[in-house]
Structures are given as C-alpha cells and as structure tokens.
Amino acid sequence: MIMALSAPALAQVSPTAADSAELRVRIESSLPGRHRSAPAVIWLDPALGEPAPAAIPHGRYTLLQKNRTFIPHLQVIPVDSVVQFPNQDPFFHNVFSLFDGKRFDLGLYEAGSSKSVTFSRVGVSYIFCNIHPEMSAVIIAVATPYYAIAGPNGAFLLRSIVPGDYTLHVWIEGLPQSQLDHLVRPIHLPSHGVDLGVIQAPIPQAAGLKHDNMYGESYPPEKSPY
C-alpha cells in the first residue's frame, strides 16, 4: 500500500555528501515464459518520526499516444505533477483511469490535440483507452525522491539517501495488491548504505492488465482499424 506523508508536521532534510547512503536490491519476478524481469518500481517512505526528505522538484511529464500505444508504458512522478496526454495518432482516443491512484476520464479527443491531468494523490494509476483495449500504461505518483525503476535484470540502486529508518515499497506489474502488500518491509539504512540482496517475488500475471472499458463492460468487437 502506498502511504502519503504528513509533510507539514515533518522537517524536510537534504543529504550531504558526508551523510548520504545508498540502497541496492534486486527483485526476482520474471514474466511467465520469459527470462526478463517484469516492470517494477521501488520507493522509500520515511518511518514514523523520521524527517521528511526534501521536496521533489516537479518536471514536465508526458504520456504520448502514438501507434495505438502509450509512450512510455511506465513512469514515476512526484505527487501533484501535471501530465500531458497528447494524441499523435490520426484518430480519436479516450484516456481514462478508474483506479485508486487518480480517477479521471479525458473524453474523446482528436488527432493533434492534448489534454492534461494533475496527479494529486499518492498512488498507482493504471491508464487505458476506452476505444483501444490493447493500450495500457502505469503512472506512479510518490511523495519521496527515493525511488527507482528496475533495470533489465530487476536490479535497483538508490543513491543520496539520508540515513535512517524507512518503509520499502515494491510495485511489480501484474501482481495484485494483496501480494504487493506482503513485499512491504521496514529497513534501517546506515550511513554506509545497505545491500538487501535478492527479494523473491511471486510470478506476476502475463504482461498487460486485462480490463473492461470505463463503464465496466467488455470492449465491443472492433469494426474498423481505428
């Protein structure tokens, strides 16, 4: 479960070169029938009573729609960031998310136009198109600068972390939330850093989250190439 921070009640701190630590970990969770790891993200939330990390600067984020694909498929953003959803296909799209991270429906919009969403809640948003069932993406909004997306072999490296006590969260595409909750764990990060080694995770479902349309119904059979 992704936890929000009570930022006003906590002092914010930034690590210096002398007091920063690093975290290494590898998650083993291969896709069914494949040798490559499933897409995965880790992030650290300060434990209760620990100071909050420095605020994350907001950048510019885009989830492009092109060739009936969302690009990129996975991204991590600071909470309260704005994401643009440009349509560069020569036909309409209808982007929506009905999950806990951020619920929205952008409605139909045509080629060459763009809409935006502010991700005002910490959480994982699974994003789809109400017209094209093969389109899917994931945006994870976090309230911490300590996050990383897995490398090809499931390895993570987090640097410049303030030593202290944290809660480690793991997200792996295809794993239900009940299994992800079992991967949450407290960790103590000393000044010299820590290597957690390998965390064995359940094998996820096949890539691509099976889903209904935004009305909770099955997608109708496609009648045109658009």
C-alpha positions as MATLAB code, in Angstrom:
seq = 'MIMALSAPALAQVSPTAADSAELRVRIESSLPGRHRSAPAVIWLDPALGEPAPAAIPHGRYTLLQKNRTFIPHLQVIPVDSVVQFPNQDPFFHNVFSLFDGKRFDLGLYEAGSSKSVTFSRVGVSYIFCNIHPEMSAVIIAVATPYYAIAGPNGAFLLRSIVPGDYTLHVWIEGLPQSQLDHLVRPIHLPSHGVDLGVIQAPIPQAAGLKHDNMYGESYPPEKSPY';
ca = [
       0.000    0.000    0.000;
       1.354    3.438   -0.876;
       1.470    5.765    2.114;
       1.125    9.538    1.992;
       3.400   11.681    4.178;
       2.143   14.325    6.564;
       4.639   16.810    5.200;
       3.596   19.891    7.262;
       4.327   18.000   10.511;
       7.807   16.852    9.491;
      11.011   18.770    8.965;
      12.475   18.370    5.498;
      16.128   17.426    5.116;
      18.525   17.001    2.215;
      21.536   14.651    2.360;
      25.064   15.980    2.020;
      27.916   14.009    0.508;
      29.121   13.127    4.031;
      25.840   11.786    5.383;
      24.180   10.192    2.349;
      23.694    6.472    1.904;
      22.743    4.135   -0.905;
      20.453    1.140   -1.202;
      20.945   -1.832   -3.512;
      18.409   -4.572   -4.059;
      17.370   -6.982   -6.788;
      13.835   -8.257   -7.260;
      13.393  -11.622   -8.935;
       9.998  -11.821  -10.611;
      10.211  -12.999  -14.221;
       7.305  -12.755  -16.608;
       5.641  -16.111  -17.331;
       7.524  -17.945  -20.089;
      10.175  -15.213  -20.337;
      13.622  -14.619  -18.886;
      13.312  -10.869  -18.497;
      12.051   -9.312  -15.279;
       8.592   -7.823  -15.007;
       8.454   -3.984  -14.908;
       8.997   -2.960  -11.281;
       9.480    0.117   -9.081;
      10.715    0.598   -5.506;
      10.418    3.646   -3.264;
      11.219    4.572    0.341;
       8.895    6.406    2.716;
      10.396    7.706    5.990;
       9.302    5.749    9.053;
       7.073    7.438   11.620;
       9.037   10.135   13.433;
      11.756   10.381   10.792;
      12.243   13.715    8.994;
      10.701   14.028    5.547;
      13.109   14.227    2.603;
      13.464   17.456    0.664;
      10.564   18.292   -1.640;
      10.775   16.789   -5.109;
      11.064   19.366   -7.887;
       8.256   18.982  -10.422;
       9.292   18.419  -14.001;
       7.361   18.137  -17.253;
       5.724   14.781  -17.864;
       4.105   13.391  -20.988;
       2.211   10.208  -21.793;
       2.177   10.134  -25.572;
      -0.433    8.279  -27.618;
       1.118    7.065  -30.864;
       0.608    3.912  -32.950;
      -2.123    2.874  -30.516;
       0.461    2.751  -27.736;
       1.138    4.819  -24.620;
       4.750    6.025  -24.506;
       6.327    5.477  -22.020;
       4.483    2.491  -20.602;
       5.719    3.190  -17.045;
       6.796    6.371  -15.291;
       7.185    7.619  -11.712;
       6.315   11.235  -10.912;
       6.169   13.499   -7.846;
       2.668   13.832   -6.402;
       0.834   16.974   -7.659;
       2.647   16.802  -11.007;
       0.822   17.580  -14.242;
       0.990   15.009  -17.046;
       0.189   15.928  -20.649;
      -1.641   13.374  -22.833;
      -1.015   14.373  -26.479;
      -2.731   12.385  -29.225;
      -0.388   11.875  -32.179;
      -2.472    9.191  -33.844;
      -4.672   10.075  -36.850;
      -7.831    9.104  -34.943;
      -9.639    9.661  -31.651;
      -8.585    8.380  -28.222;
     -10.399    8.415  -24.881;
      -7.945    8.101  -21.979;
      -9.255    7.058  -18.560;
      -8.262    5.601  -15.190;
     -10.667    4.206  -12.602;
      -8.077    3.001  -10.125;
      -7.111    4.310   -6.705;
      -4.153    6.464   -7.702;
      -6.064    9.019   -9.780;
      -9.532    8.591  -11.264;
     -10.237   10.531  -14.472;
     -11.854   10.398  -17.892;
     -10.480   12.719  -20.576;
     -13.323   12.016  -23.010;
     -12.919   11.788  -26.764;
     -10.262   13.988  -28.299;
      -8.928   14.142  -31.797;
      -5.580   13.798  -33.506;
      -3.138   16.620  -32.804;
      -4.808   17.704  -29.564;
      -3.691   17.235  -25.965;
      -5.229   17.125  -22.507;
      -3.656   17.136  -19.055;
      -4.210   15.621  -15.612;
      -2.860   16.685  -12.209;
      -1.926   13.599  -10.189;
      -2.908   14.998   -6.805;
      -2.883   11.710   -4.893;
      -0.048    9.390   -3.987;
      -0.747    6.049   -5.636;
      -0.591    3.796   -8.688;
      -2.751    4.754  -11.672;
      -3.471    2.172  -14.367;
      -4.351    4.046  -17.543;
      -6.273    2.804  -20.576;
      -8.038    3.974  -23.721;
     -11.798    3.440  -23.847;
     -11.587    2.782  -27.607;
      -8.461    0.631  -27.941;
      -8.258   -2.181  -25.343;
      -4.628   -3.011  -26.171;
      -3.442    0.380  -24.853;
      -2.244    0.487  -21.250;
       0.198    2.475  -19.120;
       1.097    2.952  -15.463;
       1.873    6.200  -13.631;
       3.049    6.007  -10.011;
       2.832    9.249   -8.016;
       5.115    9.350   -4.964;
       5.842   11.816   -2.148;
       9.518   10.880   -1.849;
      12.614   11.448   -4.010;
      13.851    7.964   -3.124;
      12.532    5.802   -5.940;
      13.884    3.785   -8.860;
      12.639    1.772  -11.832;
      14.158   -1.686  -12.199;
      16.936   -2.361  -14.664;
      16.695   -5.250  -17.162;
      17.746   -7.829  -14.533;
      15.469   -6.475  -11.789;
      18.286   -4.557  -10.062;
      17.775   -1.235   -8.255;
      20.217    1.370   -6.964;
      19.107    4.348   -4.863;
      21.732    6.983   -4.010;
      21.935   10.143   -1.869;
      19.539    8.912    0.822;
      19.511   10.395    4.319;
      20.431    7.548    6.721;
      17.564    6.450    8.948;
      14.522    4.199    9.115;
      12.261    3.713    6.103;
       9.445    1.632    4.701;
      10.361   -0.085    1.448;
       7.535   -0.361   -1.086;
       7.633   -2.543   -4.195;
       5.383   -2.417   -7.247;
       5.589   -5.164   -9.887;
       3.337   -5.120  -12.922;
       0.892   -7.994  -12.905;
       0.945   -8.601   -9.136;
      -2.314   -7.969   -7.243;
      -2.203   -5.501   -4.369;
      -2.540   -8.263   -1.770;
       0.763   -9.770   -2.930;
       2.450   -6.374   -3.177;
       1.457   -5.678    0.438;
       3.476   -8.735    1.512;
       6.596   -7.214   -0.059;
       6.391   -4.030    2.057;
       9.059   -4.060    4.767;
      10.816   -1.750    7.235;
      14.509   -1.176    6.643;
      17.255    0.653    8.533;
      19.679    2.490    6.288;
      23.050    3.203    7.959;
      25.434    5.849    6.690;
      27.485    3.277    4.772;
      24.347    2.086    2.948;
      22.981   -1.417    2.615;
      22.635   -4.193    0.057;
      19.414   -6.134    0.612;
      20.453   -8.822   -1.850;
      17.681  -10.601   -3.728;
      13.984  -10.338   -2.850;
      11.987  -13.216   -4.265;
       8.586  -12.053   -5.525;
       5.631  -14.087   -6.824;
       5.459  -14.649  -10.569;
       3.127  -11.976  -11.992;
       0.351  -12.487  -14.453;
       1.151  -12.087  -18.153;
       2.141   -8.569  -19.211;
      -0.782   -6.301  -19.949;
      -3.539   -5.882  -17.389;
      -6.825   -7.408  -18.502;
      -9.523   -4.804  -18.068;
     -13.011   -3.695  -19.024;
     -13.864   -0.338  -20.514;
     -14.637    2.648  -18.296;
     -18.273    1.528  -17.981;
     -17.256   -1.829  -16.506;
     -18.198   -3.651  -19.713;
     -16.239   -5.719  -22.216;
     -14.879   -3.885  -25.232;
     -17.075   -4.380  -28.303;
     -15.596   -6.235  -31.290;
     -13.513   -3.882  -33.368;
     -15.194   -2.892  -36.623;
     -12.562   -0.581  -38.095;
      -8.781   -0.106  -37.988;
      -9.291    2.982  -35.791;
];
